[in-house]
Amino acid sequence: MNLEVEMAVLAAAPGHRAESRRDLATLLVVCAGTLLALMTYTAPMIVLPQTAAGLGAGPGAQVWLLNGIALGLAATLLVVGSVADNHGRRRVFAAGTALLALGSVGCAVAQEPVLFTAARVVQGAASAAIIAAGLGLLGHAFGSGPARAKATGRWGATLGAGIALGPVASAGLTEVAGWRAYYVLAAVAATGVALLGNRTLAESRSTRSRRIDWSGTATLAVGLTLLLVAFTAARSGWLRPGVGIPLAIGVLLLGAFVLVEHRGRQPMLELALFRSPMFRLSILGGLSTGLAVIGPMSFLPTLLQRTMGLGPLLTAGVFAVWAGTSFVVSLQMRRFGVGRALWGLLVLGLLLAAAGDLALLGLVASGTWLRALPGLFVAGIGSGVLNATLARLAVESVPSDHIAMGSGASNTARYVGSALGLALVVSVASGGVRLGDPADVAMGAGAVLAVLGAVLAATQRGREAVPAP
């Protein structure tokens, strides 16, 4: 049933007419912002060679061109989730879309890799505000039950749609007007969503006011940055001071983050939430999805162009098989899974992603891009299951006044995994360690990580699936 029909049906109940329209408007605006954020996330994947040439970026810098936005997301999702809960989810959502416009302008005018990467980090922070506050807005507007399942299912489908449309839009615009054109249009679109959201969204916030956790923010952001520096530098070998030193300091800072959150009176991540199996499943699923799905798939389009000579538009079309399938499957996931059944859906999604990755082995050796289609289709089904399931886990695994925190935590794990997964795959596939064809290495690594994530997720079976107090 489409949104227009739903609006007509709901309007038939006079007592709920205004509220139903407002809830549907919330769903449309939040999904529009999320769609734009994900399109921006994936836009450079297909046109990375053209973007790198225009900026004069070498192989190492190219990883940062892709990973800058993931770093911004991972470093700020938790804090903006807390800010949204405390100071207003509509306010944070509108600020995020405005900041996304600003970051897009920075990408459009950047003339060197450092400035472009900095603008991508800004886009990541903006996307963090959109995702955390947006999912919080949905959790507030739609109560638990079928209405929330349907809303979060559509939100999860929007992730797949953004991943599918971003590369297609950037590839098409690159052919017509150059790679910078996408960022100009993204700035215009983000400005429009900001204005629309400010007018139509209803404000909501947590019943408990909390201070911003600056210590936790600093240790998490710097720790993640150093880890990413180490994984990126590992292209030239892991046994070097340039890898070992930032890796060690990054791990220490992440340990300090856990200590700060444990001792803090008002932490941005309440560690007591980890008592809930559903919350642990949300974090584990997000991390596994980033490492095993988003990371390797971010590297695949560049490999297709470099090893098989595909142009941007054809590469985008091939890539859309995965992302488009993910979108369609996510739309249907509202029909399945409640409570304890969510762990089974998460395991299923990871195993399907692994099967799709394994089906892509031997792609380059085959000499034809048609060989990629079955594997991308299966992996897309798995990705669709994961997107919808993780969206529901993010809001159902935490108390109602911590929805943005739950969203921030789950998506932080996802984008930490994607940033580290991409850097790891690139370092192994094109660095000093030679294990075979780069595409086979990337897909094989993704399959192994997905199976490992599925095994760990399966350990939550049969445990009490209720939010922590």
ROLO-960054 format. One line per field, with one value per residue (C-alpha): residue number from 1; residue in three letters; chain; x negated, y negated, z negated. Coordinates in pm, whole numbers, always signed. Layout:
// residues N
resi c(NUM_...) $
resn c(ALA_...) $
chain c(A_...) $
X c(X_...) $
Y c(Y_...) $
Z c(Z_...) $
***
This chain:
// residues 469
resi c(1_2_3_4_5_6_7_8_9_10_11_12_13_14_15_16_17_18_19_20_21_22_23_24_25_26_27_28_29_30_31_32_33_34_35_36_37_38_39_40_41_42_43_44_45_46_47_48_49_50_51_52_53_54_55_56_57_58_59_60_61_62_63_64_65_66_67_68_69_70_71_72_73_74_75_76_77_78_79_80_81_82_83_84_85_86_87_88_89_90_91_92_93_94_95_96_97_98_99_100_101_102_103_104_105_106_107_108_109_110_111_112_113_114_115_116_117_118_119_120_121_122_123_124_125_126_127_128_129_130_131_132_133_134_135_136_137_138_139_140_141_142_143_144_145_146_147_148_149_150_151_152_153_154_155_156_157_158_159_160_161_162_163_164_165_166_167_168_169_170_171_172_173_174_175_176_177_178_179_180_181_182_183_184_185_186_187_188_189_190_191_192_193_194_195_196_197_198_199_200_201_202_203_204_205_206_207_208_209_210_211_212_213_214_215_216_217_218_219_220_221_222_223_224_225_226_227_228_229_230_231_232_233_234_235_236_237_238_239_240_241_242_243_244_245_246_247_248_249_250_251_252_253_254_255_256_257_258_259_260_261_262_263_264_265_266_267_268_269_270_271_272_273_274_275_276_277_278_279_280_281_282_283_284_285_286_287_288_289_290_291_292_293_294_295_296_297_298_299_300_301_302_303_304_305_306_307_308_309_310_311_312_313_314_315_316_317_318_319_320_321_322_323_324_325_326_327_328_329_330_331_332_333_334_335_336_337_338_339_340_341_342_343_344_345_346_347_348_349_350_351_352_353_354_355_356_357_358_359_360_361_362_363_364_365_366_367_368_369_370_371_372_373_374_375_376_377_378_379_380_381_382_383_384_385_386_387_388_389_390_391_392_393_394_395_396_397_398_399_400_401_402_403_404_405_406_407_408_409_410_411_412_413_414_415_416_417_418_419_420_421_422_423_424_425_426_427_428_429_430_431_432_433_434_435_436_437_438_439_440_441_442_443_444_445_446_447_448_449_450_451_452_453_454_455_456_457_458_459_460_461_462_463_464_465_466_467_468_469) $
resn c(MET_ASN_LEU_GLU_VAL_GLU_MET_ALA_VAL_LEU_ALA_ALA_ALA_PRO_GLY_HIS_ARG_ALA_GLU_SER_ARG_ARG_ASP_LEU_ALA_THR_LEU_LEU_VAL_VAL_CYS_ALA_GLY_THR_LEU_LEU_ALA_LEU_MET_THR_TYR_THR_ALA_PRO_MET_ILE_VAL_LEU_PRO_GLN_THR_ALA_ALA_GLY_LEU_GLY_ALA_GLY_PRO_GLY_ALA_GLN_VAL_TRP_LEU_LEU_ASN_GLY_ILE_ALA_LEU_GLY_LEU_ALA_ALA_THR_LEU_LEU_VAL_VAL_GLY_SER_VAL_ALA_ASP_ASN_HIS_GLY_ARG_ARG_ARG_VAL_PHE_ALA_ALA_GLY_THR_ALA_LEU_LEU_ALA_LEU_GLY_SER_VAL_GLY_CYS_ALA_VAL_ALA_GLN_GLU_PRO_VAL_LEU_PHE_THR_ALA_ALA_ARG_VAL_VAL_GLN_GLY_ALA_ALA_SER_ALA_ALA_ILE_ILE_ALA_ALA_GLY_LEU_GLY_LEU_LEU_GLY_HIS_ALA_PHE_GLY_SER_GLY_PRO_ALA_ARG_ALA_LYS_ALA_THR_GLY_ARG_TRP_GLY_ALA_THR_LEU_GLY_ALA_GLY_ILE_ALA_LEU_GLY_PRO_VAL_ALA_SER_ALA_GLY_LEU_THR_GLU_VAL_ALA_GLY_TRP_ARG_ALA_TYR_TYR_VAL_LEU_ALA_ALA_VAL_ALA_ALA_THR_GLY_VAL_ALA_LEU_LEU_GLY_ASN_ARG_THR_LEU_ALA_GLU_SER_ARG_SER_THR_ARG_SER_ARG_ARG_ILE_ASP_TRP_SER_GLY_THR_ALA_THR_LEU_ALA_VAL_GLY_LEU_THR_LEU_LEU_LEU_VAL_ALA_PHE_THR_ALA_ALA_ARG_SER_GLY_TRP_LEU_ARG_PRO_GLY_VAL_GLY_ILE_PRO_LEU_ALA_ILE_GLY_VAL_LEU_LEU_LEU_GLY_ALA_PHE_VAL_LEU_VAL_GLU_HIS_ARG_GLY_ARG_GLN_PRO_MET_LEU_GLU_LEU_ALA_LEU_PHE_ARG_SER_PRO_MET_PHE_ARG_LEU_SER_ILE_LEU_GLY_GLY_LEU_SER_THR_GLY_LEU_ALA_VAL_ILE_GLY_PRO_MET_SER_PHE_LEU_PRO_THR_LEU_LEU_GLN_ARG_THR_MET_GLY_LEU_GLY_PRO_LEU_LEU_THR_ALA_GLY_VAL_PHE_ALA_VAL_TRP_ALA_GLY_THR_SER_PHE_VAL_VAL_SER_LEU_GLN_MET_ARG_ARG_PHE_GLY_VAL_GLY_ARG_ALA_LEU_TRP_GLY_LEU_LEU_VAL_LEU_GLY_LEU_LEU_LEU_ALA_ALA_ALA_GLY_ASP_LEU_ALA_LEU_LEU_GLY_LEU_VAL_ALA_SER_GLY_THR_TRP_LEU_ARG_ALA_LEU_PRO_GLY_LEU_PHE_VAL_ALA_GLY_ILE_GLY_SER_GLY_VAL_LEU_ASN_ALA_THR_LEU_ALA_ARG_LEU_ALA_VAL_GLU_SER_VAL_PRO_SER_ASP_HIS_ILE_ALA_MET_GLY_SER_GLY_ALA_SER_ASN_THR_ALA_ARG_TYR_VAL_GLY_SER_ALA_LEU_GLY_LEU_ALA_LEU_VAL_VAL_SER_VAL_ALA_SER_GLY_GLY_VAL_ARG_LEU_GLY_ASP_PRO_ALA_ASP_VAL_ALA_MET_GLY_ALA_GLY_ALA_VAL_LEU_ALA_VAL_LEU_GLY_ALA_VAL_LEU_ALA_ALA_THR_GLN_ARG_GLY_ARG_GLU_ALA_VAL_PRO_ALA_PRO) $
chain c(A_A_A_A_A_A_A_A_A_A_A_A_A_A_A_A_A_A_A_A_A_A_A_A_A_A_A_A_A_A_A_A_A_A_A_A_A_A_A_A_A_A_A_A_A_A_A_A_A_A_A_A_A_A_A_A_A_A_A_A_A_A_A_A_A_A_A_A_A_A_A_A_A_A_A_A_A_A_A_A_A_A_A_A_A_A_A_A_A_A_A_A_A_A_A_A_A_A_A_A_A_A_A_A_A_A_A_A_A_A_A_A_A_A_A_A_A_A_A_A_A_A_A_A_A_A_A_A_A_A_A_A_A_A_A_A_A_A_A_A_A_A_A_A_A_A_A_A_A_A_A_A_A_A_A_A_A_A_A_A_A_A_A_A_A_A_A_A_A_A_A_A_A_A_A_A_A_A_A_A_A_A_A_A_A_A_A_A_A_A_A_A_A_A_A_A_A_A_A_A_A_A_A_A_A_A_A_A_A_A_A_A_A_A_A_A_A_A_A_A_A_A_A_A_A_A_A_A_A_A_A_A_A_A_A_A_A_A_A_A_A_A_A_A_A_A_A_A_A_A_A_A_A_A_A_A_A_A_A_A_A_A_A_A_A_A_A_A_A_A_A_A_A_A_A_A_A_A_A_A_A_A_A_A_A_A_A_A_A_A_A_A_A_A_A_A_A_A_A_A_A_A_A_A_A_A_A_A_A_A_A_A_A_A_A_A_A_A_A_A_A_A_A_A_A_A_A_A_A_A_A_A_A_A_A_A_A_A_A_A_A_A_A_A_A_A_A_A_A_A_A_A_A_A_A_A_A_A_A_A_A_A_A_A_A_A_A_A_A_A_A_A_A_A_A_A_A_A_A_A_A_A_A_A_A_A_A_A_A_A_A_A_A_A_A_A_A_A_A_A_A_A_A_A_A_A_A_A_A_A_A_A_A_A_A_A_A_A_A_A_A_A_A_A_A_A_A_A_A_A_A_A_A_A_A_A_A_A_A_A_A_A_A_A_A_A_A_A_A_A_A_A_A_A_A_A_A_A_A_A_A_A_A_A_A_A_A_A_A) $
X c(+0_-153_-174_+111_+356_+242_+297_+652_+733_+592_+770_+1103_+1062_+1128_+967_+638_+635_+393_+165_+155_+66_-209_-351_-349_-517_-780_-841_-875_-1110_-1329_-1354_-1438_-1721_-1850_-1833_-2043_-2294_-2344_-2362_-2637_-2809_-2830_-2866_-3248_-3265_-3203_-3386_-3688_-3935_-3797_-3783_-4137_-4266_-4096_-4245_-4585_-4531_-4766_-4667_-4686_-4492_-4218_-4128_-4072_-3857_-3619_-3665_-3645_-3267_-3274_-3517_-3291_-2994_-3164_-3324_-3008_-2706_-2702_-2740_-2479_-2244_-2277_-2243_-1929_-1774_-1854_-1809_-1557_-1562_-1403_-1663_-1952_-1801_-1762_-2116_-2248_-2088_-2220_-2569_-2543_-2482_-2791_-3009_-2885_-2987_-3331_-3363_-3253_-3520_-3810_-4127_-4340_-4284_-4321_-4047_-3817_-3870_-3799_-3474_-3384_-3440_-3197_-2949_-2995_-2918_-2613_-2496_-2540_-2298_-2049_-2062_-2060_-1802_-1591_-1560_-1483_-1205_-1056_-1078_-890_-627_-548_-477_-600_-421_-326_-337_-695_-798_-659_-825_-1167_-1140_-1093_-1378_-1600_-1489_-1590_-1946_-1947_-1793_-2057_-2337_-2189_-2111_-2426_-2668_-2422_-2364_-2734_-2830_-2565_-2655_-3025_-2963_-2765_-2924_-3217_-3246_-3192_-2837_-2694_-2807_-2652_-2314_-2353_-2401_-2081_-1883_-2012_-1910_-1559_-1527_-1650_-1382_-1109_-1205_-1208_-848_-690_-866_-734_-996_-1070_-1335_-1421_-1253_-1599_-1839_-2206_-2528_-2750_-3016_-3323_-3576_-3402_-3370_-3741_-3871_-3638_-3704_-4084_-4104_-3905_-4108_-4436_-4305_-4205_-4546_-4715_-4497_-4543_-4921_-4938_-4929_-5308_-5340_-5215_-5552_-5641_-5639_-5395_-5145_-5226_-5240_-4900_-4748_-4868_-4765_-4428_-4355_-4459_-4230_-3936_-4007_-4008_-3670_-3523_-3669_-3533_-3187_-3198_-3290_-3100_-2782_-2614_-2790_-2685_-2678_-2537_-2733_-2443_-2267_-2506_-2318_-2047_-2103_-1911_-2143_-2451_-2300_-2244_-2609_-2747_-2524_-2622_-2995_-2970_-2769_-3026_-3327_-3184_-2941_-2994_-3375_-3434_-3147_-3295_-3614_-3446_-3343_-3700_-3829_-3579_-3697_-4067_-4074_-3791_-3797_-3433_-3319_-3147_-2790_-2825_-2996_-2710_-2459_-2635_-2667_-2297_-2206_-2335_-2201_-1867_-1800_-1882_-1622_-1344_-1411_-1423_-1076_-936_-1108_-837_-638_-892_-1054_-962_-1141_-1368_-1319_-1537_-1853_-1759_-1708_-2047_-2218_-2035_-2137_-2504_-2506_-2342_-2602_-2875_-2719_-2703_-3068_-3174_-2978_-3189_-3516_-3679_-3503_-3812_-3943_-3612_-3664_-3297_-3095_-2791_-2963_-2906_-2527_-2426_-2661_-2553_-2187_-2234_-2451_-2185_-1919_-2143_-2211_-1839_-1765_-2045_-1942_-1584_-1672_-1936_-1696_-1444_-1706_-1837_-1502_-1367_-1680_-1679_-1427_-1202_-1388_-1719_-1616_-1866_-2141_-2050_-2050_-2382_-2544_-2426_-2522_-2855_-2940_-2830_-3046_-3343_-3325_-3290_-3586_-3813_-3684_-3759_-4105_-4180_-4064_-4264_-4577_-4563_-4447_-4680_-4955_-5258_-5071_-4989_-4726_-4590_-4362_-4256_-3886_-3901_-4084_-3824_-3526_-3690_-3767_-3409_-3272_-3492_-3399_-3027_-3033_-3220_-2962_-2679_-2836_-2874_-2518_-2389_-2526_-2243_-1978_-1735_-1834_-1582_-1519_-1416_-1574_-1800_-1655) $
Y c(+0_-331_-642_-820_-537_-515_-887_-855_-562_-728_-1053_-871_-874_-1238_-1205_-1097_-1296_-1574_-1340_-1086_-1351_-1483_-1131_-1066_-1402_-1305_-977_-1148_-1424_-1190_-944_-1230_-1347_-992_-926_-1235_-1144_-793_-918_-1155_-871_-654_-925_-906_-525_-504_-822_-781_-767_-1094_-1260_-1152_-1280_-1616_-1654_-1501_-1230_-932_-577_-643_-967_-794_-581_-904_-1047_-758_-720_-1085_-1073_-741_-890_-1191_-960_-723_-997_-1202_-970_-901_-1261_-1396_-1119_-1242_-1606_-1520_-1339_-1628_-1943_-1848_-1596_-1831_-2098_-1856_-1711_-2058_-2153_-1833_-1896_-2255_-2130_-1870_-2154_-2335_-2024_-1962_-2314_-2244_-1927_-2115_-2386_-2179_-2181_-1935_-1603_-1743_-2002_-1753_-1502_-1771_-1857_-1487_-1469_-1763_-1572_-1274_-1477_-1621_-1276_-1159_-1428_-1335_-961_-970_-1248_-1116_-767_-926_-1129_-813_-628_-911_-950_-580_-371_-15_+245_+267_-110_-135_+180_+32_-308_-168_+79_-209_-397_-91_-70_-434_-333_-88_-345_-602_-352_-265_-617_-794_-620_-642_-1015_-1096_-885_-1047_-1399_-1326_-1228_-1548_-1817_-1670_-1507_-1834_-1873_-1617_-1817_-2136_-1965_-1793_-2132_-2261_-1949_-1954_-2317_-2228_-1939_-2165_-2424_-2160_-1982_-2301_-2368_-2022_-1820_-1816_-1866_-1583_-1525_-1301_-1359_-1371_-1653_-1555_-1745_-1696_-1435_-1619_-1372_-1078_-1262_-1350_-1003_-831_-1069_-1077_-703_-615_-860_-702_-353_-458_-621_-295_-75_-310_-328_+52_+55_+44_+306_+357_+381_+12_-264_-463_-181_-48_-382_-522_-175_-144_-497_-453_-134_-303_-599_-371_-197_-539_-607_-300_-410_-764_-632_-395_-665_-957_-1075_-1157_-950_-977_-594_-426_-104_+47_+82_+368_+578_+609_+890_+688_+390_+611_+765_+415_+318_+651_+643_+287_+360_+682_+510_+233_+466_+744_+565_+190_+200_+458_+326_-25_+110_+322_+40_-94_+259_+312_-3_+64_+435_+472_+129_+42_-319_-507_-459_-86_-40_-226_-2_+314_+181_+90_+461_+497_+169_+185_+538_+418_+141_+373_+634_+373_+252_+601_+667_+490_+813_+1025_+1053_+931_+964_+1265_+1334_+1032_+1222_+1485_+1218_+1068_+1406_+1473_+1136_+1190_+1542_+1419_+1141_+1404_+1624_+1330_+1244_+1602_+1601_+1303_+1495_+1531_+1225_+1062_+1390_+1447_+1133_+1027_+807_+1032_+1279_+1033_+1019_+1338_+1264_+900_+1007_+1251_+1003_+738_+958_+999_+626_+548_+786_+629_+267_+320_+543_+306_+11_+195_+315_-41_-172_+138_+222_-97_-281_-528_-837_-703_-624_-862_-718_-367_-482_-657_-353_-106_-329_-421_-52_-25_-313_-225_+115_-29_-267_-2_+263_+51_-44_+318_+456_+194_+253_+630_+630_+362_+336_+534_+856_+1044_+1311_+1322_+1117_+797_+850_+1209_+1092_+822_+1052_+1342_+1116_+991_+1347_+1453_+1148_+1198_+1562_+1466_+1198_+1446_+1695_+1429_+1304_+1659_+1671_+1435_+1692_+1775_+1488_+1247_+987_+681_+334_+265_+33) $
Z c(+0_+100_-115_+66_-3_-365_-411_-274_-501_-811_-730_-761_-1142_-1240_-1585_-1434_-1111_-1205_-1399_-1115_-860_-1083_-1134_-758_-699_-957_-774_-435_-556_-760_-471_-230_-454_-503_-128_-58_-329_-188_+170_+61_-123_+187_+454_+493_+513_+886_+989_+760_+1052_+1196_+853_+769_+1103_+1053_+705_+779_+514_+490_+388_+13_+37_+237_-67_-261_+19_-41_-416_-524_-549_-735_-986_-1040_-1090_-1330_-1540_-1593_-1580_-1953_-2062_-1818_-1930_-2288_-2180_-1982_-2279_-2512_-2305_-2037_-1754_-1501_-1579_-1534_-1214_-1060_-1164_-1009_-671_-670_-755_-478_-233_-364_-337_+18_+118_-29_+184_+496_+462_+316_+523_+326_+143_-211_-165_+7_-275_-536_-358_-351_-729_-764_-548_-779_-1091_-914_-808_-1169_-1284_-1011_-1083_-1465_-1500_-1211_-1354_-1691_-1530_-1381_-1711_-1881_-1607_-1566_-1874_-1911_-1702_-1333_-1277_-1400_-1210_-890_-947_-1036_-747_-507_-671_-623_-260_-219_-310_-20_+214_+124_+176_+517_+640_+520_+760_+1051_+996_+956_+1259_+1480_+1370_+1416_+1777_+1840_+1626_+1430_+1088_+897_+1031_+789_+486_+620_+657_+319_+154_+312_+214_-146_-182_-65_-312_-595_-521_-482_-803_-1002_-896_-914_-1188_-1545_-1815_-2058_-2324_-2616_-2951_-3114_-3027_-2991_-2943_-2637_-2708_-2576_-2720_-2559_-2230_-2219_-2309_-2063_-1772_-1808_-1876_-1565_-1353_-1462_-1394_-1045_-992_-1090_-868_-572_-619_-628_-247_-261_-534_-886_-1065_-1049_-1315_-1098_-1149_-1495_-1680_-1571_-1609_-1969_-2066_-1897_-2091_-2417_-2349_-2274_-2604_-2768_-2604_-2771_-3106_-3066_-2983_-3278_-3530_-3382_-3551_-3220_-2948_-2587_-2580_-2888_-2924_-3118_-2784_-2701_-2956_-2692_-2439_-2181_-2226_-2199_-1888_-1743_-1800_-1678_-1370_-1284_-1318_-1115_-842_-812_-809_-593_-361_-325_-336_-59_+156_+136_+293_+563_+807_+828_+887_+1170_+1346_+1298_+1377_+1630_+1795_+1721_+1754_+1468_+1596_+1661_+1325_+1158_+1335_+1221_+866_+865_+885_+529_+395_+577_+454_+104_+136_+255_-12_-291_-192_-247_-579_-779_-744_-930_-1267_-1611_-1944_-1953_-1581_-1498_-1583_-1322_-1055_-1138_-1106_-779_-635_-718_-572_-250_-226_-266_+3_+242_+177_+243_+570_+682_+656_+996_+1137_+1288_+1428_+1605_+1815_+1816_+1580_+1632_+1403_+1114_+1136_+945_+657_+634_+635_+344_+152_+211_+51_-252_-270_-254_-541_-746_-684_-793_-1088_-1223_-1199_-1415_-1661_-1701_-1827_-2002_-2203_-2415_-2637_-2458_-2585_-2450_-2094_-1935_-2156_-2041_-1679_-1728_-1889_-1623_-1333_-1494_-1496_-1132_-1006_-1224_-1059_-709_-750_-897_-656_-350_-477_-566_-231_-39_-248_-198_+165_+299_+38_-51_-125_+193_+156_+509_+729_+541_+617_+487_+174_+108_+154_-32_-328_-327_-328_-619_-826_-750_-860_-1177_-1252_-1194_-1436_-1704_-1649_-1683_-2039_-2140_-2052_-2326_-2554_-2694_-2423_-2624_-2651_-2944_-3210) $
***
